[in-house]
């Protein structure tokens, strides 16, 4: 029962965060919303860890890699993801983000020289083909002025950058760094970096003092970034990363259901077929990965 609750918490929260992000874009520049979210989450998590047994100190060299993890995992990827939601429904963005499973394994082969299986290649091809099917109507009438295609490329780019962050996190874990502590510092570094970029690029600093913006920010920072991560990482410790990674298969389904009812997302036969292909491809990659690497740190852990 405990593990079931630990599975449901990140699944339900991360399945809903895609829709909640909608309230963070529009009036406030996406880079600022990302900065607010992770600065708040990182600082709260650091304060909590400081008074717990999970508190850890790191060397300057370790902080460099934690900062790199933060830039990729809690900075640039979310910047791209937030911008993609200016063009796409939250459910579609959540579905595209599920390709993180394949990107993780591909990048592990390229950067960490880990072996890659033929089933993983099959799963990745199904995922790519499924994405094309999901956006078939937009691809059929391709135009550089089409916002949906812009959103698709932004979401894919954000997912790939998140994968690089996962690879860096895997490297840090292999070096014995505490996951919770490195995530706390990483969130703080990622949020700070986004704030500095906003300053250097002349972004107009705004903070929407309305209920929808403030409440969605608190939800994303506290529930989406702290509670969900804590529950997920505890689950990883209990049942292993391979089984826990099935969170990444269920969350997009929840995101699509929410999008259907709250954003009036219109399903077509091609989009249904595409969603099935993406989820099937991810399942093939995960099952194959779990059999040979049951405790791999490279399963997706963010949303």
C-alpha positions in Angstrom: 0.0 0.0 0.0 2.8 2.4 0.8 4.5 1.8 -2.6 1.1 2.2 -4.3 0.7 5.6 -2.7 4.2 6.6 -3.6 3.5 5.6 -7.2 0.2 7.5 -7.3 1.5 10.8 -5.9 4.1 11.6 -8.6 1.8 10.1 -11.4 -1.2 12.2 -10.5 0.8 15.4 -9.7 3.0 15.2 -12.8 0.0 14.3 -15.0 -1.7 17.5 -13.9 1.4 19.8 -14.0 1.2 20.1 -17.8 -2.2 21.8 -17.5 -1.1 24.0 -14.6 1.8 25.3 -16.6 -0.8 27.0 -18.8 -1.4 29.5 -16.0 2.3 30.4 -15.9 2.7 31.6 -19.5 1.1 34.6 -21.2 1.3 37.6 -19.0 4.7 36.7 -17.5 7.7 35.7 -19.7 8.2 31.9 -19.6 11.8 32.3 -18.5 10.7 34.2 -15.4 8.0 31.7 -14.5 10.6 28.9 -14.7 13.0 31.0 -12.5 10.3 31.7 -9.9 9.3 28.0 -9.8 12.7 26.5 -9.2 14.2 29.3 -7.0 11.2 28.8 -4.7 11.4 25.0 -4.8 15.2 24.9 -4.5 15.3 27.2 -1.5 12.5 25.5 0.3 14.1 22.1 -0.3 17.5 23.3 0.9 15.9 24.7 4.1 14.1 21.4 4.7 17.3 19.3 4.0 19.4 21.5 6.3 17.4 20.2 9.2 17.3 16.6 8.1 19.6 13.6 7.8 19.7 14.1 4.0 21.8 17.2 4.3 25.1 16.9 2.4 28.0 19.2 1.5 29.8 19.2 -1.8 33.2 20.2 -3.2 33.6 23.0 -5.7 34.1 20.4 -8.4 30.9 18.6 -7.4 29.0 21.9 -7.4 30.1 22.4 -11.1 28.4 19.2 -12.2 25.4 19.9 -9.9 25.1 23.3 -11.6 25.2 21.6 -15.0 22.5 19.3 -13.9 20.4 22.2 -12.7 20.9 24.2 -16.0 19.7 21.2 -18.1 17.1 19.6 -15.8 15.6 22.6 -14.0 16.4 25.5 -16.4 16.7 25.4 -20.2 14.5 22.3 -20.6 11.6 23.9 -18.7 12.1 27.2 -20.5 11.5 25.4 -23.8 8.6 23.4 -22.4 6.9 26.5 -21.0 7.2 28.2 -24.4 5.8 25.2 -26.2 2.6 25.5 -24.2 2.1 28.9 -25.8 1.3 26.9 -29.0 0.1 23.4 -27.9 -2.4 21.9 -25.5 -0.8 20.7 -22.3 -1.7 17.1 -23.1 0.3 17.1 -26.3 3.3 18.6 -24.5 3.0 15.9 -21.9 2.8 13.2 -24.5 5.9 14.5 -26.4 7.8 14.7 -23.1 7.3 10.9 -22.6 9.9 10.5 -25.4 12.4 11.2 -22.6 12.6 7.5 -22.0 14.1 7.0 -25.5 16.3 10.1 -25.3 17.8 8.9 -22.0 18.8 5.6 -23.4 20.1 7.1 -26.6 22.2 9.7 -24.8 23.5 7.1 -22.3 24.9 5.3 -25.3 26.5 8.4 -26.8 27.8 10.0 -23.6 28.2 7.2 -21.1 29.0 4.4 -23.7 26.3 2.2 -22.3 25.1 -0.6 -24.6 21.9 -0.1 -26.5 19.5 -2.9 -27.4 17.6 -3.5 -30.6 14.3 -3.3 -28.7 15.2 0.2 -27.6 15.8 1.2 -31.2 12.4 -0.2 -32.1 10.7 1.6 -29.2 12.4 4.9 -30.3 11.3 4.5 -33.9 7.7 3.9 -32.7 7.9 7.0 -30.6 9.1 9.2 -33.4 6.5 7.8 -35.8 3.9 8.2 -33.2 4.8 11.9 -32.8 4.5 12.4 -36.5 1.1 10.7 -36.5 -0.1 12.9 -33.6 0.8 16.0 -35.6 -0.1 14.5 -39.0 -2.7 17.2 -39.8 -0.2 20.0 -39.1 2.6 18.3 -40.9 0.3 17.7 -44.0 -0.2 21.5 -44.3 3.3 22.4 -43.2 4.0 26.1 -42.8 6.8 27.9 -40.9 4.1 30.2 -39.6 2.2 27.3 -38.0 2.4 27.7 -34.3 1.7 24.1 -33.6 4.8 22.9 -35.4 6.8 25.6 -33.5 5.4 24.2 -30.3 6.2 20.6 -31.3 9.9 21.5 -31.9 10.1 23.4 -28.7 8.7 20.5 -26.7 11.0 18.0 -28.4 14.0 20.3 -27.8 13.0 20.7 -24.1 12.7 16.9 -23.8 16.1 16.4 -25.3 17.7 18.9 -23.0 16.0 17.3 -20.0 17.6 14.0 -21.1 21.0 15.6 -21.0 20.1 16.7 -17.4 19.2 13.1 -16.6 22.5 11.9 -18.0 24.3 14.5 -15.8 22.2 13.4 -12.8 23.2 9.8 -13.5 26.8 10.8 -13.6 26.5 12.6 -10.3 24.7 9.6 -8.7 27.5 7.3 -9.9 29.9 9.6 -8.1 28.0 9.1 -4.9 26.2 12.4 -4.7 23.0 12.5 -2.7 20.0 12.7 -5.1 17.9 14.9 -2.9 20.7 17.3 -2.0 22.0 17.6 -5.6 18.4 18.2 -6.8 17.9 21.0 -4.2 21.1 22.8 -5.3 20.4 22.0 -8.9 16.9 23.6 -8.7 18.5 26.7 -7.1 21.2 26.9 -9.7 18.7 26.4 -12.6 16.3 29.0 -11.3 19.2 31.5 -10.7 20.6 30.9 -14.2 17.1 31.6 -15.8 16.9 34.8 -13.7 20.4 36.0 -14.9 19.5 35.2 -18.5 16.4 37.3 -18.2 18.4 40.2 -16.8 21.0 40.0 -19.5 18.5 39.7 -22.4 16.3 42.6 -21.2 13.2 40.6 -20.3 10.6 42.8 -18.7 10.4 41.7 -15.1 6.8 41.0 -14.1 5.0 39.0 -11.5 1.2 38.4 -12.0 -0.4 39.1 -8.7 -3.6 37.1 -9.4 -4.9 34.0 -7.9 -4.4 31.7 -10.9 -0.7 32.7 -11.4 0.3 32.6 -7.7 -1.6 29.4 -6.9 -0.2 27.6 -10.0 3.3 28.7 -9.1 2.9 27.4 -5.6 1.5 24.1 -6.9 4.3 23.6 -9.4 7.1 24.6 -6.9 5.8 22.7 -3.8 3.8 19.8 -5.3 5.3 19.4 -8.8 8.9 20.0 -7.8 9.3 19.0 -4.1 6.5 16.5 -3.1 6.4 14.6 -6.4 10.2 14.3 -6.6 10.4 13.2 -2.9 7.7 10.5 -3.4 9.3 9.3 -6.7 12.8 9.1 -5.4 11.5 7.2 -2.3 9.7 4.8 -4.7 12.9 4.3 -6.7 14.7 3.3 -3.4 11.9 0.8 -2.6 11.2 -0.9 -5.9 14.0 0.2 -8.2 14.3 2.7 -11.0 13.0 0.4 -13.7 9.6 -0.3 -12.2 9.2 3.3 -10.8 9.8 4.7 -14.3 6.4 3.5 -15.4 5.2 6.7 -13.8 6.4 8.3 -17.1 3.9 6.1 -19.0 0.8 6.9 -16.9 1.4 10.6 -16.4 1.0 11.5 -20.2 -2.3 9.7 -20.3 -3.6 11.7 -17.4 -2.3 14.9 -19.1 -4.2 14.0 -22.3 -7.4 13.3 -20.3 -7.2 16.6 -18.5 -6.5 18.4 -21.9 -9.5 16.7 -23.5 -11.9 18.0 -20.8 -10.4 21.4 -19.9 -8.7 22.5 -23.1 -11.2 21.0 -25.6 -8.5 19.0 -27.3 -10.0 17.4 -30.4 -9.0 13.8 -30.9 -8.6 12.4 -34.5 -7.9 8.9 -35.6 -4.3 9.8 -36.4 -3.7 11.4 -33.0 -5.2 8.4 -31.2 -3.0 6.1 -33.3 0.1 8.3 -32.6 -0.5 8.4 -28.8 -0.8 4.6 -28.8 2.5 4.3 -30.7 4.4 6.7 -28.4 3.3 4.9 -25.3 3.9 1.5 -26.8 7.4 2.5 -27.9 8.2 3.8 -24.4 6.9 0.6 -22.8 9.1 -1.5 -25.1 12.2 0.6 -24.2 11.4 0.5 -20.5 10.7 -3.3 -20.3 13.9 -4.0 -22.2 15.9 -1.5 -20.1 14.5 -3.0 -16.8 15.4 -6.5 -17.6 19.1 -5.8 -18.1 19.6 -2.7 -15.9 17.0 -3.0 -13.1 18.7 -0.2 -11.0 19.7 2.1 -13.8 19.7 5.8 -12.7 18.9 6.9 -16.2 15.1 6.5 -16.0 13.2 9.8 -16.3 12.6 11.6 -13.0 11.3 15.0 -13.9 8.2 16.7 -15.1 
